[in-house]
């Protein structure tokens, strides 16, 4: 990750050590470079890794709820994949389930629009798909396998959002991700309000220094990011796709909640029938047993 020293002096009181993401672009140390220039140079590094180096790039988005992780994920995906905004309205490049990831991989193989290097994939709810707390689940293990395969063959830019780094699967956190985009609130003392629009980027070497404080239990971050950037929540370029992402997210969680209620109702019905079946056996009521078994079969219980 590239960070010029003039930016460090301009932004921070102490000159921090800087480590580039990958090959460090040549630039005069004395040249003053804007945050936008630094952002462009770093994302050019990602594009070079994907298109020239034949690699891929996984970036974790970290930040509390409401700090703009979705906006940053959309912006950065569009930076690497300009076609991200032109995907179909059902947003195949923004999956919320393992099945949707599989469907997109098939789409990538068969559809000329999606079959390109540098395609952006935004996983906006990483904790639901690839969480440290669900790392032993069948779905999470299968997704780990898929992400292991998504490398040079695909050349994807994958942005995965979490509210906290500790929620991420350890393999993703320690081995797979190449950078972190950390969003946070700033406080406007004049208006006495918290504002959104800030993001710090950390490179792979800095990510190794992100640790859990043993006394407080909190995550500690390096003193300085590799570079910082700002973004505009409500950016007109991305507002349409942002709204579509939120609609898809709402539909996903509404569907998941409905499915959960249906499963719970089915489980309750099955338990009730099993209890009645035992009573029918005790009473040696063969006809009742037959009827109850037929009802259990209709519920998918064999």
Helices and strands as residue ranges (DSSP letters): H 5-11, H 35-51, E 57-62, H 69-80, G 82-86, H 98-110, E 120-123, H 126-129, G 132-134, H 138-149, E 157-162, G 165-167, H 170-171, I 172-176, E 179-188, E 193-202, H 204-207, E 211-212, E 219-220, E 227-230, H 239-282, H 286-298
